[in-house]
Amino acid sequence: MTGSEWFGSAPGGLNRYFTDLFGALADHPGVRLSAAAFGAPPPGGLSWGPVGGSTWRRARAAFRDNSPERETSILDRHFTLYGPPARGRRDRRRLVVHFHGPWAAESRWAGGSPLVARAKYVVERLRARPADRFVVLSEHFRDLLVQDYRVAPDAVTVIAPGVDLSRFRATPPPASGPPVVLCVRRLEHRMGIDVLLRAWPAVRAAHPEARLVLVGTGTAEGALRAQAAPFGASVEFTGHTTDTELTGWYTRSALTVVPSVALEGFGLIALESLAAGRAPVVTACGGLPDSVNGLDRSLIVPAGDPDALAARLVAALDGAVPGPDRCRAHAETFSWSTAADRHIALYRELAG
């Protein structure tokens, strides 16, 4: 497995998924496994070096990967730019590409130039060309691969992610104090935080004591802080938090919200919220609805619609949400053990 960064060194959905999948696969007997990314690895993992530095240096270091497990039957690549060539020197190993999102389109949403976005698209296509199979987390990203990257439909396998159930415990919502709406997102334009802030006055009109807590950092932070300034202390930006601090925020919250407007492959953070016993209000964006479809479809609102988002948040604060036990039970249907079993079956199929 090759990734971008280990989650312990750099937060983010891709890094969390890569790190947790490595742990789940490593727990299975009969699997010879290695995994490399940047940053401090977990036990059994490998590192190409520290997080940070130039993109060219990092790409070169990963391309020259000389780990002892390099000559294996399967190479599973989780980020298009990093990792050794698809084929080993002495064999014809199979290449699996995890498509976590369109790198080029994400660049455009972050304000990158069209030229840079086009270059990233070309790199994505070239690096993925030898792939024997693509893995996506949702049918939405399967369709995106087929339509935008011209990948054959039968080359794409959908495997839902898991959630680390041991990290969270479902607790009753706070019995006193102001109700907290928690949003854990990178502060980027495509995450819809600006839409959430436009919805916030209507939420406050119905629940004057409500607080909105935004956990995360990103390139849009300055603009979002300026947008939130008129709301005073009712909106709090925490910046980066540790796993322990995040667990505490879930315990103190009444519910969570994931207001993405573009390029959402699944929304692992919605599963974490459910594992902690907190219902997430999510948008109909990409694969996000998959996280709550089997629980309560009323938790899904149109993407980019502040009025619909405000109305659902008000209803949730009024009590119209699944309770902690139902949320936790739904989260338990997404296990890393099941996800690992499906990956191993895929690897064995490709290895023959």
C-alpha positions, 0 to 999 in steps of 0.5 A, a space after each residue: 500500500 502507498 499513501 500520502 501521509 500517515 494520519 498521525 502526522 497529517 489529519 484528513 479523510 484520505 489519511 485516516 482511511 489509508 491508516 485505518 485500512 492498513 491496520 485492518 489488513 494487518 490484523 488478518 492472518 495469511 496476508 503479507 503486507 507493507 505500507 508506506 507514506 510520509 510522516 511517522 508510521 504506526 507499528 509495522 508501517 514505513 515512511 518515505 520521510 517527514 511531512 512537508 517539503 517540495 512536491 517534487 522532492 516528495 514525489 521523487 522519494 516515493 517513486 524511488 521506494 526501495 522498501 523490502 516489500 517492493 516486489 509484491 504481487 499487488 501494489 495498492 496506490 492511494 494517492 496518484 502522485 506518490 509511490 513506485 512504478 506500477 510494475 516490479 523489476 522481476 515480476 508483473 504485479 497487479 496495480 490497484 488504484 484507490 480513487 479517493 477523489 479527482 485531484 484536478 477538480 479539487 485543485 480547481 475548487 481550491 482556486 488553482 489555475 486551469 493550467 495546473 488543474 489540467 496538468 494534475 488531470 494528465 498526471 492522474 490519467 498517466 499514473 492510473 493507466 496501468 491499473 488492473 482495478 479501481 476501488 471507490 467508496 461509493 457509486 457516485 465516484 464510480 460514475 465519476 471515474 467512468 464518465 470523467 476518466 473514461 474507465 471501463 465500468 467493470 474495472 471499478 469495485 465499490 467497497 464501503 469504508 469502515 469506522 474505528 468503533 473502538 475510538 468512540 462511545 455513544 453517550 447521551 446528549 448533554 442535558 444542560 448548557 447551550 446546544 452545540 452543532 458540530 462541523 468537522 471539515 477542512 475549511 475549503 470552499 467545496 466543503 460548504 461551510 459558507 452555506 452553513 454560515 448563511 443558514 446560521 441566523 435562521 438556526 439562531 432565530 429558533 434556538 438563540 442559545 445554539 453554538 456552532 463549532 467548526 473543527 478544522 483548518 484550510 485555505 478558506 479559513 480567513 474568508 470564513 472567519 470574516 463571514 462568521 464575525 457578525 455572529 460573535 461567540 455563537 460560532 467558534 473555530 477550533 483549528 486542528 484538534 487531536 483525536 482525544 479533543 475531537 471525541 470530547 467535542 462529539 460528547 458535548 454536541 447535540 448533532 453534527 453537520 456535513 454541508 459539502 457542495 462538491 466532490 464528496 466521495 463518502 464522508 467518513 466523518 459522518 460515520 465517526 459522528 454516528 459511532 459517537 452516537 450523534 446524528 449527522 445532517 448531510 447534503 445530497 452531495 456525492 457519496 454522502 447520503 450513503 452514510 445515512 441512507 439506512 438510518 434516516 433519509 430526512 437527515 439528507 438536505 439539498 447541497 448548497 441550500 441554506 434554507 433547507 439546511 437551516 430548517 433541518 438543523 432547527 428540526 434536529 435541535 427540536 429533537 427530530 433526530 435518531 438517538 445515540 443508540 440507533 446512530 451507534 447501531 447504524 455505524 456498526 454496520 460499517 466495520 473495518 473487518 468487513 472492508 478488509 475482507 472485501 479488499 483481500 478477496 479483490 487482491 486474491 482475485 487479481 493475484 490469481 
